[in-house]
Amino acid sequence: MTKFPLTALVALTFTTLAILSILSPFFRQWANFHENTVSAVKTALYLSLVPLLVFIINGADNTVKASTSLPWFNTFCTSFTFWTTFDLYQIIFLPIALFVTGSILHFSTWYMQTDPKMRMFSAHLLVFLFAMILLISAGNLTLLFTGWEGVGIMSFLLIGWYSSRAEAATAALMAVIYNRVGDITFMAAFAWLMKFGGSSNLDYMFSQGIPTAIVICFMVGAASKSAQFMFHPWLISAMEGPTPVSALLHSSTMVVAGVFLLIRLHPMLTNNPLALTMCLCLGALTSTFAAWSATMQNDVKKIIALSTSSQLGLMMVAIGINLPNLAFFHMCTHAFFKAMLFLCSGVIIHNLKDVQDIRHMGGLLKSLPITSACMTVGSLALMGTPYLIAFYSKDAIIEATTNSYVNSMALLLTLVATSCTALYSLRMIYSTLLRQPRISEPVHAFEEPQTVKTPLLRLALGSTVGGPILFWILFPSFPKEATLPELFKWAALLISVVSFLTALLVAWQHHWSQPPESDSLTKDLDPALLERPIHRKVTDVVLDSAWEITAFGVEHAFWKRMGLDKLPSAQLRPTKILHMSHKGLIQLYLAMFFVTLNEICAFLYLLA
């Protein structure tokens, strides 16, 4: 099934060794667990580069694919097997995930040094990474669902790491509730495919006709996991977790899992215009709403979180125009600069004694030079500045969108989101790094330790030179030339430049450094107003209606039928039966045992 047997053998061997390396700290001394974790991830990164190099040497053919299976258990009607796949997506994304995770773990050595449960924190991050590796390596829905639930459980534990804080506990619970909606639709689609398809193997499923309802179920699951519009509030609340958790969650694990699911299942969407249109419109709406929200946000971590939601919407747009490779390309480029932005924000917050409001920052360029430089590089990459890493993927997506027969409103929303991205990125740079300090206690010159400099510079290097490298690997033979009007060709860059100049004008007029005389305009434009009718009002109406039905409808019918005198007599017979089970009669227990045994036998007979 693979074109290059050597690539398949190397991928299987070295990926297995990388996974064993990741799990090795659990079998070593607990006292040095964090140090062993950093070393294990570094070793796994080197091992994962070997299949990538062999893949490149063999011509970087994106059709190369190899699979291996491990039986789990059999039932009367089907068998459950762990089926792993080593293809373009797994071979490329695995080193990126390990590179980013290694940098975050290295940063955690300094950031979490005062946490008494630091070793447990490292263990949680390691299991989080392992669950994501299972997800990207899955060749069937069984293993994919295992990784899917793994990243969900670990995100709950890590978001609620500071469980003594009510906000953190609430944020973790919110993440679980929103993601559970997608998990239910995922399980419903999984159950239907197992019942009528007889196999959870992805290649077999792609060869069958999949109903649109099942595809939409998978799309809802992806939307909840990747915080698309209507499912986005949990992503902002997740900022209550430690900064390294936010960096890993947003860059290469939890939130990109939904997008990766649609990339992996894209053959189901290829010939389904309704599903593609839904992906396109949902992605464009999410990207615009999140970017607009970020322009009005003042919390530095929440600005970066909203930028993640905006970029995830852009990936959904790429899937909606039937270009999953472009979505995967942007997912890879996004991991570098998003992790770096979160780590930079962590350094700033740590040194400002937990101040997160950008209106209380400023003048950090001299105090934190390395952090300031890396944050500037990350923000410029997020804007799509030419020759930085995100330019190659964002510009390609927008250019492909303008060249596609798509909904013009979706295209307009995507361009508006690109414009807002430049605005809030420059606003974040200006408010945190430039101008005069606006904090009550001035920050003294702070020498960043090596555990801060090394991961930041490593990610900055990837954000600078990673674009052309990834482009060359993913698209070794350049695509056919597309005939576009010059205005469309330059649309993305022109919008970014105009937004950049607008932001400079606003900054020059001191609108970002002085408090506004009136906040009425800010309140009118605050996108949080949209969440009130969508989330608060709908929930209130549903709960109030349920209360009315329960309090007046059911209760009235119950008392009318039963009455006050009939209620004790109705309870008397069940009470007597329940009382008999506590008399200690061996005959009664044997009878209950045989009844249960007969039910099990009948159930097994029906399955057979």
C-alpha positions as MATLAB code, in Angstrom:
seq = 'MTKFPLTALVALTFTTLAILSILSPFFRQWANFHENTVSAVKTALYLSLVPLLVFIINGADNTVKASTSLPWFNTFCTSFTFWTTFDLYQIIFLPIALFVTGSILHFSTWYMQTDPKMRMFSAHLLVFLFAMILLISAGNLTLLFTGWEGVGIMSFLLIGWYSSRAEAATAALMAVIYNRVGDITFMAAFAWLMKFGGSSNLDYMFSQGIPTAIVICFMVGAASKSAQFMFHPWLISAMEGPTPVSALLHSSTMVVAGVFLLIRLHPMLTNNPLALTMCLCLGALTSTFAAWSATMQNDVKKIIALSTSSQLGLMMVAIGINLPNLAFFHMCTHAFFKAMLFLCSGVIIHNLKDVQDIRHMGGLLKSLPITSACMTVGSLALMGTPYLIAFYSKDAIIEATTNSYVNSMALLLTLVATSCTALYSLRMIYSTLLRQPRISEPVHAFEEPQTVKTPLLRLALGSTVGGPILFWILFPSFPKEATLPELFKWAALLISVVSFLTALLVAWQHHWSQPPESDSLTKDLDPALLERPIHRKVTDVVLDSAWEITAFGVEHAFWKRMGLDKLPSAQLRPTKILHMSHKGLIQLYLAMFFVTLNEICAFLYLLA';
ca = [
       0.000    0.000    0.000;
       3.003    2.267    0.129;
       5.010    3.529   -2.796;
       8.323    3.565   -0.917;
       8.738    0.529    1.387;
      11.824    2.139    2.937;
       9.845    5.222    3.955;
       7.131    3.041    5.486;
       9.613    0.939    7.436;
      11.572    3.964    8.661;
       8.396    5.830    9.648;
       7.057    2.854   11.599;
      10.368    2.157   13.348;
      11.358    5.673   14.333;
       7.846    6.821   15.248;
       7.586    3.849   17.596;
      10.955    4.741   19.111;
       9.846    8.380   19.483;
       6.679    7.332   21.326;
       8.682    5.037   23.609;
      11.060    7.923   24.286;
       8.130   10.168   25.238;
       6.804    7.565   27.679;
      10.221    6.728   29.152;
      10.134    9.354   31.979;
       7.272    7.437   33.601;
       9.632    4.500   34.135;
      12.501    6.538   35.569;
      13.122    8.386   38.817;
      10.233   10.634   39.846;
      12.574   13.103   41.545;
      14.070   14.121   38.178;
      10.864   13.759   36.183;
      10.856   17.246   34.627;
      14.488   17.045   33.501;
      13.859   13.553   32.115;
      10.781   14.860   30.287;
      12.712   17.646   28.548;
      15.420   15.167   27.546;
      12.886   12.577   26.337;
      11.025   15.050   24.119;
      14.321   16.248   22.645;
      15.306   12.650   21.847;
      11.887   11.990   20.317;
      12.307   15.093   18.142;
      15.603   13.817   16.742;
      14.046   10.398   16.086;
      11.031   11.926   14.312;
      13.303   13.869   11.958;
      14.623   10.633   10.418;
      11.332    9.672    8.655;
      10.984   13.289    7.515;
      14.453   13.269    5.964;
      13.786    9.925    4.238;
      10.468   11.312    3.014;
      12.236   14.352    1.518;
      15.011   12.246   -0.030;
      12.404   10.060   -1.726;
      10.949   13.096   -3.471;
       8.433   14.353   -0.868;
       5.641   12.527   -2.672;
       2.420   13.387   -0.857;
       0.858   10.075   -1.949;
       3.213    7.993    0.200;
       1.309    6.116    2.884;
       1.876    3.145    5.166;
      -0.355    1.517    7.770;
      -0.059   -1.006   10.559;
      -2.715   -2.517   12.815;
      -2.915   -3.981   16.315;
      -6.039   -6.020   17.264;
      -7.702   -4.844   20.463;
     -10.752   -7.049   21.095;
     -13.495   -8.802   19.133;
     -17.250   -8.959   19.622;
     -19.849  -11.124   17.939;
     -20.536   -8.504   15.288;
     -17.273   -6.644   14.729;
     -13.652   -6.273   15.794;
     -11.904   -3.247   17.261;
      -8.404   -2.602   15.987;
      -5.874    0.153   16.580;
      -4.890    1.159   13.034;
      -2.018    3.616   12.652;
      -1.214    5.548    9.476;
       2.099    7.097    8.463;
       1.485    9.614    5.704;
       2.291   13.189    4.739;
       0.362   14.700    7.648;
       1.811   12.447   10.340;
       5.409   12.606    9.132;
       5.422   16.428    8.943;
       3.337   17.398   11.963;
       5.005   15.038   14.458;
       8.393   16.863   14.445;
       6.615   20.223   14.668;
       4.557   19.113   17.681;
       7.678   17.751   19.396;
       9.683   20.898   18.592;
       7.019   23.200   20.029;
       6.369   20.990   23.065;
      10.086   20.744   23.814;
      10.362   24.538   23.771;
       7.347   24.887   26.077;
       8.711   22.300   28.529;
      12.065   24.084   28.539;
      10.270   27.361   29.265;
       8.271   25.693   32.058;
      11.532   25.015   33.904;
      11.623   28.735   34.716;
       7.934   29.629   34.663;
       6.705   26.821   36.951;
       9.751   26.596   39.215;
       7.806   27.735   42.287;
       4.928   25.312   41.722;
       5.134   22.452   44.262;
       3.527   20.050   41.749;
       5.815   20.851   38.843;
       6.620   17.185   38.142;
       2.917   16.364   37.927;
       2.496   19.339   35.596;
       5.194   17.960   33.288;
       3.511   14.552   33.352;
       0.210   16.128   32.305;
       1.879   17.943   29.396;
       3.539   14.703   28.310;
       0.260   12.765   28.283;
      -1.349   15.706   26.448;
       1.305   15.416   23.734;
       0.952   11.624   23.599;
      -2.818   11.907   23.043;
      -2.240   14.318   20.153;
       0.300   11.936   18.599;
      -2.303    9.152   18.761;
      -4.792   11.430   17.015;
      -2.506   12.419   14.135;
      -1.297    8.811   13.693;
      -4.777    7.273   13.659;
      -5.768    5.187   10.669;
      -9.240    4.346   11.969;
     -11.902    5.979   14.097;
     -11.130    3.788   17.121;
      -7.629    5.159   17.609;
      -8.675    8.627   16.453;
     -11.429    8.746   19.077;
      -8.963    7.564   21.732;
      -6.661   10.494   20.976;
      -9.664   12.818   20.630;
     -10.901   12.022   24.136;
      -7.346   12.060   25.474;
      -6.712   15.674   24.487;
     -10.134   16.605   25.877;
      -9.487   15.052   29.287;
      -5.983   16.490   29.581;
      -7.179   19.960   28.580;
      -9.708   19.811   31.428;
      -6.993   18.891   33.927;
      -4.531   21.515   32.679;
      -6.981   24.411   32.306;
      -8.121   23.788   35.863;
      -4.552   23.423   37.160;
      -5.081   26.268   39.642;
      -8.168   24.486   40.965;
      -8.258   26.582   44.142;
      -9.318   29.549   41.993;
     -13.011   29.586   41.150;
     -12.349   31.100   37.711;
      -9.990   28.256   36.740;
     -12.422   25.568   37.879;
     -15.258   27.249   35.982;
     -13.115   27.573   32.841;
     -12.207   23.877   32.947;
     -15.856   22.926   33.358;
     -16.857   25.222   30.490;
     -14.277   23.592   28.218;
     -15.662   20.146   29.031;
     -19.293   21.154   28.467;
     -18.695   22.839   25.114;
     -16.504   19.994   23.888;
     -18.957   17.365   25.096;
     -21.449   18.584   22.488;
     -18.942   17.764   19.767;
     -18.021   14.477   21.446;
     -21.654   13.366   21.357;
     -21.982   14.098   17.635;
     -18.639   12.363   17.007;
     -19.818    9.248   18.889;
     -23.149    9.281   17.053;
     -21.374    9.323   13.679;
     -18.931    6.662   14.884;
     -21.773    4.375   16.046;
     -23.668    4.788   12.770;
     -20.590    3.938   10.697;
     -19.838    0.883   12.839;
     -23.420   -0.379   12.564;
     -23.959    0.115    8.847;
     -20.401    0.157    7.546;
     -19.005   -2.665    9.656;
     -15.540   -1.114    9.885;
     -13.921    1.953   11.408;
     -11.001    1.938    8.956;
     -10.761    5.338    7.299;
      -9.747    4.085    3.843;
     -12.707    1.694    3.801;
     -15.076    4.457    4.913;
     -13.873    6.786    2.176;
     -14.744    4.170   -0.438;
     -18.354    4.060    0.775;
     -21.074    6.632    0.349;
     -21.299    8.634    3.576;
     -24.624   10.445    4.242;
     -24.491   14.204    4.661;
     -25.899   13.940    8.199;
     -22.864   11.906    9.301;
     -20.478   14.409    7.725;
     -22.257   17.239    9.550;
     -21.906   15.323   12.829;
     -18.143   15.214   12.336;
     -18.182   18.910   11.439;
     -19.984   19.788   14.686;
     -17.378   17.789   16.592;
     -14.583   19.658   14.839;
     -16.288   23.018   15.440;
     -16.576   22.412   19.186;
     -12.993   21.214   19.545;
     -11.563   24.047   17.431;
     -13.707   26.755   19.080;
     -15.622   27.868   16.012;
     -18.426   30.424   16.226;
     -21.078   29.408   18.803;
     -18.482   27.181   20.505;
     -15.844   29.885   21.060;
     -16.419   31.080   24.679;
     -14.510   28.197   26.261;
     -11.314   29.115   24.402;
     -11.157   32.563   26.009;
     -11.984   31.207   29.464;
      -9.194   28.644   29.079;
      -6.694   31.471   29.655;
      -7.173   30.832   33.389;
      -4.673   27.983   33.074;
      -0.882   28.427   33.274;
       0.718   30.160   30.292;
       2.652   27.032   29.135;
      -0.697   25.224   28.992;
      -2.162   27.999   26.834;
       0.863   27.820   24.542;
       0.587   24.049   24.029;
      -3.218   24.075   23.878;
      -3.336   26.701   21.128;
      -0.303   25.765   19.064;
      -0.162   22.046   18.418;
      -2.692   20.050   20.444;
      -6.272   20.632   21.556;
      -7.672   23.402   19.380;
      -6.095   22.204   16.130;
      -7.477   18.694   16.715;
     -10.850   19.668   15.242;
      -9.305   21.134   12.107;
      -7.052   18.093   11.761;
     -10.120   15.830   12.011;
     -11.655   17.513    8.959;
      -8.317   17.381    7.134;
      -8.064   13.649    7.843;
     -11.697   13.040    6.862;
     -11.621   15.393    3.892;
     -12.394   12.677    1.284;
     -15.874   12.628    2.869;
     -16.288   16.340    2.154;
     -14.792   16.483   -1.341;
     -17.992   15.640   -3.211;
     -20.369   17.204   -0.698;
     -21.061   20.849   -1.670;
     -23.290   21.450    1.365;
     -20.590   20.388    3.820;
     -17.929   22.446    2.043;
     -20.149   25.535    2.016;
     -20.888   25.111    5.717;
     -17.153   24.857    6.455;
     -16.439   27.953    4.388;
     -19.138   30.141    5.937;
     -18.478   28.937    9.484;
     -14.749   29.559    9.109;
     -15.219   33.035    7.629;
     -17.694   34.024   10.345;
     -15.435   32.679   13.103;
     -12.358   34.392   11.721;
     -14.080   37.773   11.456;
     -15.838   37.608   14.818;
     -12.692   36.562   16.689;
     -10.526   39.184   14.973;
     -13.077   41.892   15.701;
     -13.280   40.758   19.337;
      -9.488   40.899   19.651;
      -9.436   44.553   18.597;
     -11.662   45.398   21.591;
      -9.931   43.105   24.111;
      -7.447   44.422   26.698;
      -6.186   41.190   28.280;
      -2.958   40.231   26.493;
      -3.558   36.476   26.781;
      -7.141   36.775   25.588;
      -6.020   38.820   22.575;
      -3.679   35.990   21.587;
      -6.418   33.424   22.297;
      -8.857   35.256   20.033;
      -6.182   35.408   17.349;
      -6.021   31.613   17.573;
      -9.762   31.364   16.986;
      -9.410   33.714   14.013;
      -6.641   31.610   12.470;
      -8.620   28.418   13.053;
     -11.441   30.037   11.105;
      -9.005   30.709    8.274;
      -8.057   27.012    8.276;
     -11.758   26.132    8.023;
     -12.020   28.482    5.047;
      -9.218   26.532    3.340;
     -11.083   23.282    3.986;
     -14.278   24.883    2.676;
     -12.657   25.714   -0.669;
     -11.553   22.071   -0.955;
      -7.857   22.659   -0.202;
      -7.035   20.597    2.911;
      -3.286   20.764    2.252;
      -3.400   24.551    2.578;
      -5.289   24.211    5.865;
      -2.644   21.769    7.094;
       0.101   24.131    5.915;
      -1.368   27.001    7.942;
      -1.818   24.686   10.930;
       1.915   23.906   10.839;
       3.025   27.523   10.431;
       0.599   28.693   13.112;
       2.171   26.412   15.737;
       5.504   28.272   15.757;
       4.472   31.891   16.204;
       1.440   31.161   18.408;
       3.506   29.238   20.954;
       6.082   32.043   20.906;
       3.443   34.734   21.471;
       2.058   32.930   24.497;
       5.499   32.382   26.001;
       6.316   36.080   25.504;
       3.079   37.059   27.214;
       3.970   34.718   30.063;
       7.318   36.456   30.567;
       5.641   39.876   30.579;
       2.886   38.836   32.990;
       5.364   37.138   35.303;
       7.577   40.218   35.529;
       4.686   42.653   35.939;
       3.404   40.640   38.915;
       0.378   39.121   37.149;
      -0.725   42.265   35.303;
      -2.459   41.194   32.070;
      -4.170   44.421   30.976;
      -2.216   45.978   28.093;
      -3.426   49.434   29.178;
      -1.237   49.045   32.273;
       1.862   48.016   30.339;
       4.287   49.872   28.101;
       7.976   50.656   27.897;
       9.090   47.013   28.123;
      11.370   47.178   25.090;
      14.434   48.092   27.148;
      13.581   45.948   30.165;
      12.872   42.746   28.204;
      14.792   43.009   24.902;
      14.708   39.336   23.834;
      11.053   38.953   24.768;
      10.159   42.203   22.987;
      11.974   41.157   19.814;
      10.316   37.732   19.778;
       6.879   39.193   20.461;
       7.349   41.634   17.593;
       8.381   38.818   15.240;
       5.393   36.718   16.319;
       2.929   39.584   15.878;
       4.317   40.471   12.456;
       4.114   36.807   11.440;
       0.499   36.723   12.624;
      -0.232   39.732   10.411;
       1.149   37.869    7.389;
       4.194   40.082    6.919;
       6.055   39.029    3.748;
       8.713   36.346    4.164;
       7.763   35.479    7.734;
       6.283   32.036    8.282;
       2.544   32.820    8.164;
       2.849   34.870    4.974;
       3.270   31.736    2.869;
       0.122   30.057    4.190;
      -2.214   33.027    4.815;
      -1.504   34.651    1.470;
      -2.005   31.324   -0.310;
      -5.374   30.753    1.398;
      -6.668   34.243    0.602;
      -5.411   34.027   -2.979;
      -7.063   30.632   -3.429;
     -10.301   31.995   -1.953;
     -10.383   34.904   -4.394;
      -9.785   32.438   -7.242;
     -12.605   30.092   -6.191;
     -16.294   30.092   -7.000;
     -17.312   30.777   -3.429;
     -19.789   32.877   -1.538;
     -18.697   36.498   -1.967;
     -19.780   37.303    1.587;
     -17.410   34.635    2.926;
     -14.585   36.189    0.915;
     -15.437   39.651    2.249;
     -15.496   38.388    5.847;
     -12.111   36.736    5.365;
     -10.614   39.987    4.094;
     -12.141   41.914    7.011;
     -10.608   39.398    9.426;
      -7.215   39.919    7.781;
      -7.602   43.661    8.258;
      -8.525   43.317   11.939;
      -5.553   40.996   12.485;
      -3.153   43.762   11.506;
      -4.958   46.199   13.810;
      -4.883   44.172   17.011;
      -1.367   42.836   16.355;
       0.097   46.327   16.089;
      -2.013   47.497   19.020;
      -0.555   44.727   21.166;
       3.025   45.652   20.165;
       2.430   49.352   20.743;
       0.657   48.972   24.095;
       3.027   46.465   25.677;
       6.471   47.339   24.330;
       6.497   50.990   23.238;
       5.660   54.384   24.722;
       6.184   55.154   28.415;
       5.490   52.665   31.222;
       1.909   52.941   32.484;
       2.215   50.761   35.568;
       2.244   51.939   39.164;
       5.588   50.280   39.928;
       8.199   50.728   37.181;
       9.894   47.572   35.913;
      13.624   47.493   36.492;
      16.027   46.029   33.972;
      15.517   42.274   34.029;
      18.055   39.836   32.722;
      16.156   37.012   31.043;
      17.558   33.614   32.083;
      18.723   31.059   29.563;
      15.613   28.939   30.133;
      13.614   31.892   28.757;
      15.919   32.979   25.948;
      16.545   29.556   24.420;
      12.924   28.475   23.742;
      11.932   31.960   22.571;
      14.845   32.256   20.145;
      14.244   28.710   18.928;
      10.605   29.482   18.111;
      11.588   32.854   16.615;
      13.972   31.069   14.267;
      11.181   28.729   13.188;
       8.815   31.684   12.700;
      11.389   33.387   10.481;
      12.741   30.642    8.224;
      10.129   27.897    8.599;
       7.772   29.170    5.897;
       9.761   28.410    2.751;
      11.001   25.106    4.216;
       7.483   23.860    4.933;
       6.262   25.157    1.574;
       9.014   23.247   -0.218;
       8.195   20.029    1.676;
       4.416   20.227    1.254;
       4.413   21.509   -2.318;
       7.607   20.177   -3.951;
       6.190   20.726   -7.422;
       4.720   24.189   -7.611;
       1.003   24.273   -8.438;
      -0.241   25.460  -11.772;
      -0.311   29.181  -12.332;
      -3.631   30.833  -11.614;
      -4.791   33.718  -13.755;
      -5.875   36.486  -11.394;
      -6.405   40.220  -11.750;
      -3.576   42.116  -10.110;
      -5.951   43.617   -7.551;
      -6.983   40.155   -6.338;
      -3.378   38.985   -6.315;
      -2.369   41.828   -4.031;
      -5.602   41.854   -2.001;
      -4.258   40.239    1.165;
      -1.065   42.278    1.241;
      -2.833   45.551    0.423;
      -5.393   45.050    3.182;
      -2.658   44.263    5.712;
      -0.681   47.360    4.677;
      -3.744   49.634    4.855;
      -4.639   48.242    8.277;
      -1.050   48.667    9.413;
      -1.070   52.331    8.351;
      -4.450   52.857   10.013;
      -3.099   51.402   13.229;
      -0.078   53.707   13.050;
      -2.395   56.690   12.591;
      -4.466   55.679   15.604;
      -1.312   55.200   17.674;
       0.089   58.544   16.527;
      -3.070   60.283   17.716;
      -2.546   58.690   21.174;
      -5.829   56.779   21.108;
      -4.014   53.713   22.439;
      -2.006   55.416   25.152;
      -4.629   57.703   26.685;
      -7.896   56.609   28.302;
     -10.942   57.587   26.214;
     -13.120   60.412   27.451;
     -16.190   58.271   26.963;
     -16.471   54.526   26.631;
     -19.898   54.567   24.998;
     -18.481   53.838   21.537;
     -16.386   50.988   22.906;
     -19.436   49.484   24.556;
     -21.491   49.825   21.384;
     -18.834   48.043   19.314;
     -17.970   45.419   21.905;
     -18.543   42.009   20.223;
     -19.320   40.526   23.626;
     -22.783   42.019   23.107;
     -23.405   39.313   20.512;
     -22.735   36.618   23.084;
     -25.521   37.905   25.318;
     -28.449   36.996   23.012;
     -26.676   33.892   21.684;
     -25.590   32.314   24.956;
     -27.220   34.128   27.902;
     -30.719   34.835   26.533;
     -31.190   31.479   24.823;
     -30.080   29.660   27.970;
     -32.363   31.767   30.179;
     -35.381   31.139   27.956;
     -34.772   27.378   27.889;
     -34.266   27.126   31.655;
     -37.258   29.358   32.440;
     -39.466   27.338   30.112;
     -38.320   24.096   31.710;
     -39.063   25.507   35.149;
     -42.546   26.617   34.141;
     -43.356   23.209   32.671;
     -42.025   21.399   35.724;
     -43.551   23.667   38.342;
     -47.023   24.060   36.888;
     -47.590   21.432   34.214;
     -46.165   18.187   35.575;
     -46.901   19.020   39.203;
     -50.507   19.928   38.466;
     -51.102   16.759   36.460;
     -49.456   14.624   39.157;
     -51.572   15.944   42.017;
     -54.734   15.814   39.935;
     -54.172   12.133   39.135;
     -52.729   10.931   42.444;
     -54.205   13.209   45.047;
     -52.935   13.568   48.570;
     -54.503   10.293   49.799;
     -53.340    8.095   46.900;
     -49.669    9.032   47.165;
     -48.831    6.965   50.316;
     -50.695    3.912   49.006;
     -48.837    4.122   45.678;
     -45.530    4.122   47.533;
     -46.454    1.252   49.861;
     -46.071   -1.665   47.423;
     -42.617   -0.632   46.039;
     -41.481   -0.089   49.632;
     -42.515   -3.639   50.608;
     -40.686   -5.124   47.604;
     -37.573   -3.137   48.424;
     -37.825   -4.217   52.063;
     -37.830   -7.909   51.055;
     -34.424   -7.537   49.379;
     -32.876   -6.662   52.741;
     -34.105   -9.735   54.646;
     -31.005  -11.791   53.836;
     -32.889  -14.668   52.148;
     -30.492  -16.803   50.103;
     -33.349  -17.904   47.833;
     -34.030  -14.328   46.832;
     -30.365  -13.670   46.030;
     -30.101  -16.860   43.936;
     -33.235  -15.910   42.026;
     -31.834  -12.458   41.270;
     -28.548  -14.036   40.128;
     -30.260  -16.421   37.694;
     -32.504  -13.668   36.317;
     -29.442  -11.503   35.623;
     -27.616  -14.460   34.047;
     -30.575  -15.169   31.754;
     -30.664  -11.537   30.665;
     -26.941  -11.633   29.778;
     -27.388  -14.861   27.797;
     -30.361  -13.400   25.937;
     -28.375  -10.276   25.086;
     -25.437  -12.342   23.760;
     -27.854  -14.484   21.738;
     -29.337  -11.394   20.102;
     -25.849  -10.134   19.224;
     -24.946  -13.465   17.634;
];
